[in-house]
Amino acid sequence: MNNKKNLAMVLLLVFALFTSGFQTPVLAANQEKQGTITVIGTDAANPLLPETTVQFGESETATQALVNAVGESNIEFTDTTYGKMLTAIKGEKAEGNHFWAFFINGVSAQVGADTYVVHNGDKLTFRLTDWTKTPETMVSLKVVDGDKKIVNNLSDIEVIGTPTAFQLLQVALGPEKVGFSETQYGKMITSINGLEAEGTNYWAFYIDGQMATTGADSYPLKPGNQISFQLESWQDVPEDGGDGQTNPNPNPPAGTVSEAALQAAIDAVSQYALNSQIGEWEAIALKQAGKTIPASYLEAVKGLVKEREGKFTRITDTERYVLGILAAGGDPANIEGYDLVQAIYNGNVTKQGLIGVSYALIALDSAEFSVPADALWTKDKLVNYLAEKQNADGGWAWDESSTSDIDTTAMIVTALAPYQNQAGVKEKVDASIEYLAAQYQAAKIDNSSTAAQVIIALSALGMDANASLFASDNSSLFQYFLSFQNADGGFDWQGGDVSDVFTTSQAFQALVAYQLFSQGKGSLYQLPLAAEQKPDVESPEVESPQVEEPILEAPVEGKGVETVKGHTLPNTAANMYNLLALGLFFMMAGSVFYMMQRKRKA
């Protein structure tokens, strides 16, 4: 086992050396600050100062910004022990029941305009307000720490316009008390009041007691909203709406992985994938998770298909590209003028053992492609071939030997899932589930990659990887699998805190497959070929898929089945880098062969 781990580390180091030359350019930020100021008097339809763009000075307060916008002669103040109180703007005075209310980004400020230091992008509003009248729109805000203690509890906060929940949090607590990072999907909160979201912790966002399905920075506040932010863990998430009254049991029983924990894990692994590389497996997971696939992925695949004239040495490459093209919104039956679907059903699908056969069936079923009756491999032929190769113990071996392995068995179960109720198949699937359950109970599923393949298979069958068949000692297969996710969102293979792209690509699919199952939305590899199914794409550059990278090759004992991904070099790259890429491929292929030989001798 140590030799395998050492070999895996060497391969990852080679991969790191290969990719270390690619740097992301960083542009210097523009330091000039600007925002807008609006002044509304008694006649809201005719503002004293319509929304006006202004430049903000360094450490400038909102009061100073107002003075600069309307002129010092148009402002009147009264000095108080709490600072300057605004009494008149452009001749309109705050008399009787009226006062000048101050709003930041549509949220009633919790500090005075004379003490608030403006930030870039701020929208400042000063409105003459009658304090005896109830505001039209009010919301509340609550912040709960990791010990379920309420840190902030603010009620009756007036909002105007359509500020977001994130803006509410910033204005209510102060921008300096809300840490965040920009991601492709919006702002991710990293700290509130100095409480960091570290390790498996994250800041959960609730709307009216329900876990939000959108980010705080994209949710426009509505009248009466009760907004909550609670520090939670991916492995232990409250189910009662984030009000601080949570289940005190830190180790929930099997079967209680919440929707919130699942979504948090998917969001984190999505970001890891987007920051690393996008191959076919990542594209599938992104599409099925409702995330954005970079436009350059499909363009890179098109270029590769055109360059190879639609022909690939390994049938698994063709199968892999069919799935990736579908995920990215393309048509693999007509990609750059080539029909990759026909290349599968008339191809040598047994050349790479049962892996090639199983993914041929998965690819042909993914968009319910029509297969001619005279095809070399019809769907029925593929189903029957797989069924016939099952071993007596209920499992399968990639090389059709009598020694079953968990990964291959899971992949074949995934392929047979659409036919699970068909005569001659049902008993095969039932036997395979018994085999997989026995392997779990015997602790033979000892790494995240193998766990991921089993979760994908069970989800395709409509079975819960948290159910009693795959649960023991107050845990479950899915909870065990989640324990391999690291703080960066990625997954490691067999413990530790260093994520790798190979393992993460399989884990990403497993998370999404389980979510699809839990939501009753079908299998991971159901990728309909329809215009309305095409995902949104965007323009940022990503690494192209490496030429003829292997799909899921022969499983290695304990290591699971991996997709070896790399970075396609630009056409102007030096030959040295091409040799490195080629060398990386042969090292990976050689390692697979070496470990299979060790397994056979054991």
C-alpha positions, -999 to 999 in steps of 0.1 A, spaced: 0 0 0 29 24 8 44 17 -26 11 27 -43 9 59 -23 44 68 -31 38 62 -68 7 83 -67 26 111 -50 53 109 -77 27 112 -104 11 142 -88 45 159 -85 52 153 -122 18 167 -130 26 198 -108 59 203 -126 41 200 -160 15 226 -151 37 250 -131 46 270 -162 10 282 -167 4 314 -148 -28 334 -146 -22 371 -153 -32 395 -126 -44 430 -135 -39 459 -111 -71 472 -97 -83 507 -103 -80 526 -70 -104 554 -79 -136 551 -59 -170 563 -71 -207 558 -63 -240 576 -65 -259 600 -43 -297 606 -44 -316 632 -23 -354 627 -19 -375 655 -3 -413 657 2 -420 650 -34 -405 616 -41 -414 618 -78 -391 649 -82 -360 642 -62 -340 672 -49 -310 654 -64 -317 626 -89 -293 597 -87 -259 612 -96 -226 595 -101 -199 611 -79 -162 605 -71 -153 595 -36 -122 608 -19 -99 587 4 -115 581 38 -144 604 28 -176 602 49 -211 601 35 -217 636 48 -187 649 30 -198 631 -2 -232 648 2 -217 682 6 -195 678 -24 -225 667 -45 -250 695 -36 -227 722 -24 -219 733 12 -243 763 9 -272 738 4 -266 719 36 -276 727 72 -264 708 103 -270 708 140 -241 697 162 -250 670 187 -231 648 211 -233 620 185 -219 642 157 -235 664 130 -272 659 125 -285 668 91 -314 693 93 -318 707 58 -309 699 22 -315 724 -6 -339 744 16 -361 714 27 -359 712 64 -365 683 88 -392 697 110 -419 683 132 -422 646 126 -396 645 99 -359 636 98 -333 629 71 -330 591 68 -298 578 55 -296 546 33 -266 527 20 -272 506 -10 -310 507 -2 -306 496 34 -313 519 64 -279 528 78 -271 517 114 -245 545 118 -247 582 111 -237 597 77 -210 617 95 -192 586 106 -198 562 77 -167 560 54 -179 555 18 -168 525 -3 -164 521 -40 -198 514 -56 -219 527 -27 -253 540 -36 -261 567 -9 -297 580 -4 -309 608 18 -347 609 22 -369 632 42 -389 608 63 -419 610 86 -411 588 116 -447 584 126 -455 564 94 -447 527 92 -421 520 64 -434 501 34 -406 475 35 -389 462 66 -367 431 72 -348 415 100 -313 400 103 -298 374 125 -263 360 127 -256 327 146 -221 314 154 -209 278 152 -220 272 188 -256 282 179 -253 314 198 -270 345 184 -243 371 177 -265 398 160 -302 401 161 -315 432 143 -352 438 136 -373 464 117 -346 474 92 -361 496 65 -350 489 29 -358 508 -3 -355 497 -39 -341 461 -43 -311 456 -21 -297 421 -17 -294 400 14 -256 404 12 -260 442 11 -282 440 41 -255 421 60 -228 445 50 -248 477 59 -262 463 91 -229 451 105 -204 473 87 -185 463 55 -153 457 75 -170 430 95 -181 409 65 -153 390 47 -159 375 13 -142 363 -19 -154 367 -54 -162 335 -72 -177 327 -106 -211 322 -90 -210 354 -69 -197 364 -35 -188 337 -10 -189 348 26 -157 339 44 -161 356 77 -187 376 98 -177 395 129 -143 379 127 -157 343 127 -140 326 99 -155 298 77 -125 275 80 -121 238 73 -155 222 67 -173 252 80 -192 277 58 -217 305 63 -252 291 55 -278 316 42 -315 313 53 -346 331 41 -376 330 64 -363 299 81 -355 280 49 -320 273 35 -317 296 5 -313 281 -30 -294 312 -42 -265 332 -30 -270 361 -6 -257 386 -32 -283 376 -58 -313 375 -35 -334 407 -36 -350 414 -3 -388 412 0 -411 428 26 -410 410 59 -380 388 51 -363 372 80 -327 368 69 -302 346 88 -266 337 84 -253 307 104 -219 292 107 -223 255 99 -203 225 88 -207 204 57 -208 173 80 -233 186 105 -259 211 93 -290 221 112 -323 214 96 -345 239 114 -339 271 95 -309 286 111 -324 302 142 -298 290 166 -320 262 180 -303 233 164 -299 196 171 -272 193 198 -261 159 185 -227 165 167 -229 131 151 -261 127 132 -272 92 124 -269 77 90 -294 90 65 -294 126 77 -271 144 52 -291 175 46 -298 193 14 -279 222 27 -248 202 34 -250 186 0 -253 219 -18 -224 234 1 -202 205 -8 -212 208 -45 -206 246 -45 -171 240 -30 -161 213 -54 -174 232 -83 -151 261 -75 -122 237 -70 -128 223 -105 -132 256 -121 -99 268 -106 -81 236 -117 -92 222 -151 -123 213 -170 -124 179 -186 -153 157 -196 -162 146 -161 -161 181 -147 -182 193 -176 -209 166 -169 -209 175 -132 -211 212 -138 -240 208 -163 -260 185 -140 -254 208 -110 -267 238 -129 -234 255 -130 -217 273 -159 -194 254 -183 -167 277 -198 -173 281 -235 -137 273 -243 -142 237 -232 -165 228 -261 -144 248 -286 -113 228 -275 -131 195 -280 -143 206 -314 -108 214 -324 -95 181 -311 -122 162 -330 -114 181 -362 -77 175 -358 -82 137 -353 -109 136 -380 -133 120 -355 -111 90 -349 -95 81 -316 -72 52 -307 -92 43 -276 -129 37 -278 -132 51 -243 -120 85 -256 -148 86 -281 -173 76 -253 -159 102 -230 -161 130 -256 -197 121 -265 -207 127 -229 -187 159 -225 -200 173 -258 -236 167 -247 -230 183 -213 -216 214 -231 -246 217 -254 -231 202 -285 -243 173 -308 -218 144 -308 -236 129 -338 -225 159 -358 -195 176 -343 -173 194 -368 -189 171 -394 -181 138 -376 -205 113 -360 -189 101 -327 -221 82 -318 -218 60 -349 -181 55 -340 -193 39 -308 -220 15 -320 -198 4 -349 -165 5 -329 -144 -21 -311 -160 -15 -277 -144 -46 -261 -108 -35 -269 -106 -19 -235 -124 -46 -216 -157 -42 -198 -150 -5 -192 -153 2 -229 -185 -18 -231 -201 -2 -201 -194 34 -212 -205 26 -247 -239 17 -233 -239 48 -210 -230 71 -240 -257 56 -263 -283 59 -235 -272 94 -224 -294 112 -250 -314 81 -261 -295 79 -294 -311 57 -321 -289 27 -330 -296 9 -363 -306 -27 -360 -276 -38 -381 -251 -19 -360 -221 -38 -348 -232 -31 -312 -269 -24 -305 -279 -15 -270 -294 -50 -264 -261 -66 -275 -242 -44 -250 -266 -52 -222 -264 -89 -229 -226 -88 -231 -223 -72 -197 -249 -95 -181 -230 -126 -194 -197 -115 -179 -209 -112 -143 -189 -133 -119 -204 -158 -94 -199 -134 -65 -222 -108 -82 -193 -85 -93 -174 -78 -125 -137 -75 -134 -126 -50 -160 -106 -77 -179 -134 -103 -177 -114 -124 -152 -129 -141 -122 -116 -116 -97 -142 -90 -93 -134 -54 -84 -156 -28 -69 -150 1 -93 -157 -19 -125 -188 -34 -108 -201 0 -100 -196 13 -135 -214 -16 -150 -243 -12 -126 -245 24 -137 -247 13 -173 -273 -14 -166 -295 9 -144 -319 19 -172 -326 -18 -177 -328 -29 -141 -364 -42 -144 -358 -60 -176 -359 -98 -175 -324 -113 -174 -310 -80 -160 -329 -76 -127 -313 -106 -111 -278 -95 -122 -283 -60 -107 -297 -75 -75 -267 -97 -72 -243 -68 -78 -259 -48 -51 -254 -76 -26 -218 -78 -37 -212 -40 -33 -230 -40 1 -208 -69 13 -177 -50 2 -188 -19 22 -197 -39 53 -162 -56 50 -145 -22 48 -132 -29 13 -144 5 1 -114 23 15 -109 54 -7 -130 82 -20 -127 72 -57 -142 38 -52 -169 53 -29 -177 78 -56 -183 51 -82 -206 32 -59 -226 63 -51 -230 71 -88 -242 35 -94 -267 35 -65 -280 69 -74 -286 57 -110 -306 28 -96 -326 51 -73 -310 38 -42 -298 58 -12 -261 56 -4 -272 67 31 -296 38 36 -292 9 60 -277 -14 33 -247 9 31 -246 21 67 -228 10 98 -216 23 131 -237 55 130 -222 64 96 -229 56 59 -212 52 26 -221 88 17 -210 103 49 -177 83 47 -172 97 12 -178 133 23 -151 129 49 -125 131 21 -135 166 10 -109 192 20 -112 229 29 -104 239 -7 -134 220 -19 -114 192 -36 -111 156 -26 -81 134 -16 -79 98 -24 -73 80 9 -70 105 36 -49 137 41 -55 173 33 -41 175 -3 -67 174 -30 -60 162 -65 -79 167 -97 -81 130 -106 -99 120 -74 -120 152 -74 -133 147 -109 -150 114 -97 -161 129 -64 -177 159 -81 -198 135 -102 -208 114 -72 -220 145 -53 -241 156 -82 -254 121 -89 -266 119 -53 -282 153 -54 -301 143 -86 -312 111 -69 -324 130 -37 -343 155 -59 -358 127 -80 -342 141 -112 -328 109 -126 -293 97 -135 -260 116 -138 -256 106 -174 -290 116 -186 -280 144 -210 -309 151 -234 -299 164 -268 -322 195 -271 -317 232 -276 -334 241 -244 -312 218 -224 -280 236 -234 -262 251 -204 -251 287 -202 -215 291 -212 -191 319 -208 -158 330 -223 -130 326 -198 -101 304 -210 -97 270 -195 -72 243 -202 -82 222 -232 -87 184 -229 -54 166 -236 -52 147 -268 -64 111 -265 -64 112 -227 -75 78 -214 -110 75 -199 -115 50 -170 -89 24 -175 -82 -8 -157 -90 -4 -119 -61 -8 -95 -67 -24 -62 -77 3 -37 -70 32 -59 -102 32 -79 -106 41 -115 -92 74 -126 -94 97 -156 -59 110 -164 -63 146 -173 -37 171 -184 -33 205 -200 -32 209 -237 -4 232 -247 -8 259 -272 4 253 -308 34 275 -301 46 255 -272 81 241 -272 87 204 -280 99 199 -244 64 204 -231 49 181 -256 74 155 -245 65 161 -209 28 156 -217 36 124 -236 59 112 -207 31 119 -182 7 97 -201 32 68 -204 40 71 -167 3 68 -158 -2 39 -182 29 22 -168 18 26 -132 -16 10 -140 1 -20 -155 26 -22 -127 0 -22 -100 -22 -47 -118 7 -71 -120 13 -66 -82 -23 -73 -76 -22 -106 -96 9 -118 -78 -6 -110 -44 
